[in-house]
Amino acid sequence: MMAFLRLLSTERLKQAKSRIGWLIPISPLLSLAVGLLSQPPEEASQSESFAVVLSSMSFFHAMLLLPILVGLFASNVCRYEHMGGGWKQLLSLPVTRTKLYAAKYMMIAWQIAIVQALLAAAAVAVFYVRKMPGELPWDMLLSSALGGWVACLPLAALQLGVSLAWSSFAAPLAVNIALTLPNILIVNSAQYGPFYPWAQPMIAMIPRESNDTFGALGLPLESIMITVAGSFAAFVAAGLIYFKRKAV
């Protein structure tokens, strides 16, 4: 356990020296602007009005920027090891590859959690700045933010595996961006959308109380989470098996 905690501390120090942290608040801040500008229907109820606003913020955030951030985080946690024989130096220490993989993965998950927390804070700010009627529906807000975080975990595992395999920082990121762009088309399909890792965060974040749901966005959140759990198990297992067998 102490060795794993030291690995986590080392990863945290690496990320603290990186400029990637400056990108974390960008998407929540842009989503804040979207929330302030969105216009719910006049006939909508109190909960429906906030659902429309949160849906607009989540759609903008999770359709493009959140999957790209996940790819950035994954590429960045492997960048130092890909430079100057870093893998050989790190694996010469008395640490197992499983613990090293877990430490890097947890760092990505932690950064995604910060992004989602900032997005939730932005939604709260929109609610009070716009002086929306009624009480803030915390259950809807937390379900969206937490659901988006959970739905990012399979994509994080997939991107970490790709970043471990490719020494280039830009190549995994370019592939991630290319596969993120079709999201708007993929979510139209209730049949294929839930199985597309880059679309899963958006599908999980859109409030089901919104009347703007369509395609995969209208599926029950429980069924989406089952698919996410299966994707998570498959990608983590594949990435860990590859990393254990990787020659350095």
NORZI-V971962 format. One line per field, one symbol per residue. psi: psi as a letter, one per 30 degrees, with the letter a starting at -180 (. if undefined). A space follows every 10 residues. Layout:
psi: ???
This chain:
psi: eeeeeeeeee eeeeeeflgf fffefeeeee eeeeeffkjl kefkleeeee eeeeeeeeee efeeeeeeee eeeeeeffee ffkhheeeee fflikleeee eeeeeeeeee eeeeeeeeee eeeeeeeeef hklalkieee eeeeeeeeee ffeeeeeeee eeeeekfkee eeeeeeeefe egefeeffjf efeffjeffe eeeffkkffk ggklbffglk eeeeeeeeee eeeeeeeeee eeeefkk.
